[in-house]
């Protein structure tokens, strides 16, 4: 199951305040167009992070 979703399913405590997501797969910046891959973890491919992320990657 994806941990990075297209939209939040829980109550929001701060809308629009996250600009970077750091996971075990890599680092993603939040942009108005979607998520931008800043860095991949060692051994992780773009295809792997795309498959594990529901949100749009740009």
DSSP file (Angstrom, degrees, kcal/mol; ACC not computed):
  #  RESIDUE AA STRUCTURE BP1 BP2  ACC     N-H-->O    O-->H-N    N-H-->O    O-->H-N    TCO  KAPPA ALPHA  PHI   PSI    X-CA   Y-CA   Z-CA
    1    1 A X              0   0    0      0, 0.0     2,-0.1     0, 0.0    51,-0.0   0.000 360.0 360.0 360.0 138.2    0.0    0.0    0.0
    2    2 A X        -     0   0    0      1,-0.1    51,-0.2    49,-0.1     3,-0.1  -0.445 360.0-167.5 -69.9 139.3    1.2    3.5   -0.9
    3    3 A X  S    S+     0   0    0     49,-0.7     2,-0.7     1,-0.2    -1,-0.1   0.641  78.8  65.7 -97.8 -21.2    2.1    5.8    2.0
    4    4 A X  B    S-a   53   0A   0     48,-0.6    50,-1.9    51,-0.1    51,-1.3  -0.896  77.7-173.6-105.2 107.3    2.2    8.9   -0.2
    5    5 A X        -     0   0    0     -2,-0.7     3,-0.1    49,-0.2    51,-0.1  -0.492  38.2-116.7-102.0 166.0   -1.3    9.5   -1.4
    6    6 A X  S    S+     0   0    0      1,-0.2     2,-0.3    -2,-0.2    -1,-0.1   0.845 101.3   9.1 -67.3 -34.5   -3.0   11.9   -3.9
    7    7 A X  S    S-     0   0    0     48,-0.0     2,-0.2     0, 0.0    -1,-0.2  -0.987  87.7 -97.2-146.4 155.5   -5.0   13.4   -1.0
    8    8 A X        -     0   0    0     -2,-0.3     4,-0.1     1,-0.1    -4,-0.0  -0.495  22.0-168.2 -75.0 136.4   -5.0   13.2    2.7
    9    9 A X        +     0   0    0     -2,-0.2     2,-0.2     2,-0.1    -1,-0.1   0.400  68.8  70.4-102.9   0.1   -7.6   10.8    4.3
   10   10 A X  S    S-     0   0    0      1,-0.1     2,-0.1     0, 0.0    -2,-0.1  -0.700 102.3 -75.9-110.1 164.5   -7.1   12.1    7.8
   11   11 A X        -     0   0    0     -2,-0.2     2,-0.3     1,-0.1    -1,-0.1  -0.380  53.8-119.8 -59.8 136.5   -8.2   15.4    9.3
   12   12 A X        -     0   0    0      1,-0.1     3,-0.2    -4,-0.1    -1,-0.1  -0.590  28.9-178.8 -81.5 137.5   -5.8   18.2    8.2
   13   13 A X  S    S+     0   0    0     -2,-0.3     2,-0.2     1,-0.3    -1,-0.1   0.562  81.6   9.9-106.1 -15.5   -3.8   20.1   10.8
   14   14 A X  S >  S-     0   0    0      4,-0.0     3,-0.9     0, 0.0     2,-0.4  -0.656  72.5-149.8-165.5 103.9   -2.1   22.4    8.3
   15   15 A X  T 3  S+     0   0    0      1,-0.2    -3,-0.0    -2,-0.2     0, 0.0  -0.621  80.7   3.6 -82.3 130.8   -3.0   22.6    4.7
   16   16 A X  T 3  S+     0   0    0     -2,-0.4    -1,-0.2     1,-0.1     0, 0.0   0.680  94.6 111.7  76.7  19.0   -0.2   23.5    2.2
   17   17 A X    <   +     0   0    0     -3,-0.9     2,-0.5     2,-0.0    -2,-0.1   0.576  51.7  87.1-101.5 -10.1    2.6   23.6    4.8
   18   18 A X        +     0   0    0     -4,-0.2     3,-0.1     1,-0.1    -2,-0.1  -0.790  38.0 159.9 -92.4 125.7    4.6   20.5    3.6
   19   19 A X        +     0   0    0     -2,-0.5    11,-1.6     1,-0.3     2,-0.3   0.456  64.8  38.5-121.0  -4.9    7.1   21.2    0.9
   20   20 A X  E     -B   29   0B   0      9,-0.3     2,-0.5     2,-0.0    -1,-0.3  -0.988  58.6-163.1-147.6 137.2    9.4   18.1    1.3
   21   21 A X  E     -B   28   0B   0      7,-3.4     7,-3.1    -2,-0.3     2,-0.5  -0.983   7.0-165.1-120.2 126.8    8.7   14.5    2.0
   22   22 A X  E     +B   27   0B   0     -2,-0.5     2,-0.2     5,-0.2     5,-0.2  -0.957  19.1 162.3-114.4 121.8   11.5   12.2    3.1
   23   23 A X        -     0   0    0      3,-2.9     3,-0.1    -2,-0.5    -2,-0.0  -0.706  55.7 -96.4-126.6 178.2   11.0    8.4    3.0
   24   24 A X  S    S+     0   0    0     -2,-0.2     3,-0.1     1,-0.2    -2,-0.0   0.650 124.3  51.3 -70.4 -13.8   13.0    5.3    3.0
   25   25 A X  S    S-     0   0    0      1,-0.3    16,-2.9    15,-0.1     2,-0.3   0.733 122.9 -65.9 -93.9 -26.5   12.8    5.3   -0.8
   26   26 A X  E     - C   0  40B   0     14,-0.3    -3,-2.9    -3,-0.1     2,-0.4  -0.992  54.2 -64.4 166.6-170.0   13.9    8.9   -1.4
   27   27 A X  E     -BC  22  39B   0     12,-3.0    11,-2.8    -2,-0.3    12,-1.5  -0.947  41.3-171.6-115.5 129.8   13.3   12.6   -1.0
   28   28 A X  E     -BC  21  37B   0     -7,-3.1    -7,-3.4    -2,-0.4     2,-0.4  -0.972  13.4-146.7-124.5 133.8   10.4   14.3   -2.8
   29   29 A X  E     -BC  20  36B   0      7,-3.0     7,-2.9    -2,-0.4     2,-0.6  -0.833  19.9-130.2 -95.8 138.8    9.6   18.0   -3.1
   30   30 A X  E     + C   0  35B   0    -11,-1.6     2,-0.2    -2,-0.4     5,-0.2  -0.788  36.2 169.6 -89.0 120.9    5.9   19.0   -3.1
   31   31 A X  E >   - C   0  34B   0      3,-2.5     3,-0.5    -2,-0.6    27,-0.0  -0.762  50.3-103.5-123.3 171.7    5.1   21.3   -6.0
   32   32 A X  T 3  S+     0   0    0     -2,-0.2     3,-0.1     1,-0.2    -2,-0.0   0.721 122.9  49.6 -68.4 -19.2    1.9   22.6   -7.5
   33   33 A X  T 3  S-     0   0    0      1,-0.3     2,-0.3    23,-0.0    -1,-0.2   0.647 125.6 -84.4 -91.2 -17.4    2.3   20.1  -10.4
   34   34 A X  E <  S-C   31   0B   0     -3,-0.5    -3,-2.5    24,-0.0     2,-0.4  -0.972  70.7 -26.0 144.8-159.3    2.9   17.1   -8.2
   35   35 A X  E     -Cd  30  57B   0     21,-3.3    23,-3.4    -2,-0.3     2,-0.5  -0.769  50.4-154.0 -95.6 133.3    5.9   15.5   -6.4
   36   36 A X  E     -C   29   0B   0     -7,-2.9    -7,-3.0    -2,-0.4     2,-0.6  -0.914  18.5-126.8-107.1 126.6    9.4   16.1   -7.8
   37   37 A X  E     +C   28   0B   0     -2,-0.5    -9,-0.2    -9,-0.2     3,-0.1  -0.619  31.3 172.7 -74.7 117.4   12.0   13.5   -7.0
   38   38 A X  E     -     0   0B   0    -11,-2.8     2,-0.3    -2,-0.6    -1,-0.2   0.844  67.3  -5.0 -89.3 -42.7   15.0   15.2   -5.4
   39   39 A X  E     -C   27   0B   0    -12,-1.5   -12,-3.0     0, 0.0     2,-0.4  -0.986  60.0-141.5-155.8 140.4   17.0   12.1   -4.5
   40   40 A X  E     -C   26   0B   0     -2,-0.3   -14,-0.3   -14,-0.2     3,-0.1  -0.824  31.1-111.7-101.0 144.3   16.6    8.4   -4.6
   41   41 A X    >   -     0   0    0    -16,-2.9     3,-2.3    -2,-0.4    -1,-0.1  -0.324  54.4 -73.3 -66.3 156.9   17.9    6.1   -1.8
   42   42 A X  T 3  S+     0   0    0      1,-0.3    -1,-0.2   -16,-0.0     3,-0.1  -0.290 121.1  10.0 -54.1 128.3   20.8    3.9   -2.7
   43   43 A X  T 3  S+     0   0    0      1,-0.3     2,-0.4    -3,-0.1    -1,-0.3   0.400  98.5 122.1  83.7  -2.7   19.6    1.0   -4.9
   44   44 A X    <   -     0   0    0     -3,-2.3    -1,-0.3   -19,-0.1     2,-0.2  -0.785  48.1-151.5 -96.4 135.2   16.1    2.5   -5.5
   45   45 A X     >  -     0   0    0     -2,-0.4     4,-2.0    -3,-0.1     5,-0.2  -0.613  27.4-113.5 -99.8 162.9   15.0    3.2   -9.1
   46   46 A X  H  > S+     0   0    0      1,-0.2     4,-2.3    -2,-0.2     5,-0.2   0.879 119.0  56.1 -59.1 -38.1   12.5    5.8  -10.3
   47   47 A X  H  > S+     0   0    0      1,-0.2     4,-2.2     2,-0.2    -1,-0.2   0.887 105.9  50.4 -63.2 -39.1   10.2    2.9  -11.3
   48   48 A X  H  > S+     0   0    0      2,-0.2     4,-1.4     1,-0.2    -2,-0.2   0.921 112.5  44.7 -66.6 -44.1   10.2    1.6   -7.7
   49   49 A X  H  < S+     0   0    0     -4,-2.0     4,-0.5     1,-0.2    -2,-0.2   0.861 112.9  52.5 -70.4 -33.3    9.4    4.9   -6.1
   50   50 A X  H >< S+     0   0    0     -4,-2.3     3,-0.9    -5,-0.2    -2,-0.2   0.915 109.3  49.1 -65.1 -42.9    6.7    5.5   -8.8
   51   51 A X  H 3< S+     0   0    0     -4,-2.2    -1,-0.2     1,-0.2    -2,-0.2   0.799 113.2  47.6 -66.1 -28.6    5.1    2.2   -8.1
   52   52 A X  T 3< S+     0   0    0     -4,-1.4   -49,-0.7    -5,-0.1   -48,-0.6   0.457 103.0  72.9 -92.3  -1.6    5.1    2.9   -4.3
   53   53 A X  B <   -a    4   0A   0     -3,-0.9   -48,-0.1    -4,-0.5     4,-0.1  -0.958  53.8-170.2-122.2 120.5    3.7    6.4   -4.6
   54   54 A X        +     0   0    0    -50,-1.9   -49,-0.2    -2,-0.5    -1,-0.1   0.832  66.9  86.6 -74.2 -32.8    0.0    7.1   -5.5
   55   55 A X  S    S-     0   0    0    -51,-1.3     2,-0.2     1,-0.1   -49,-0.1  -0.214  94.9 -88.2 -68.2 159.3    0.6   10.8   -5.9
   56   56 A X        -     0   0    0    -50,-0.1   -21,-3.3   -51,-0.1     2,-0.5  -0.498  38.0-152.2 -71.1 131.1    1.7   12.2   -9.3
   57   57 A X  B      d   35   0B   0     -2,-0.2   -21,-0.2   -23,-0.2    -1,-0.0  -0.895 360.0 360.0-103.7 133.7    5.5   12.4   -9.8
   58   58 A X              0   0    0    -23,-3.4   -22,-0.2    -2,-0.5    -1,-0.1   0.360 360.0 360.0-118.8 360.0    6.8   15.0  -12.1
